[in-house]
């Protein structure tokens, strides 16, 4: 069983090119050691994929896992509201969390 416990994106207001940290915490319950887990982070706007940030595969055992991905907001993102999708999948299940962050005007 895969259970979502928490997800965050910090800071929630950021300028293009600046660093954001995406964190997701999930629990694997009743799974064998070396269970295949895929973690994926995607930036979307209005339901359209803007950037594929990361897709990583891991072997995990039962327990609680915290995964953090620091990333720089693409410099070409226009100011506005974006959604960071954080997805965790196993062969049996999937959990995800959509988090909103705002890209501000670039500094001159």
Protein Blocks (a to p, Z undefined) as FASTA:
>chain_A
ZZdfbdcdddfbdcehiacddddddddehiaehiacdddddddeehiafbdfbdcddddd
eddddddddddddfklccdddddddddddfkbccddddddddddddZZ
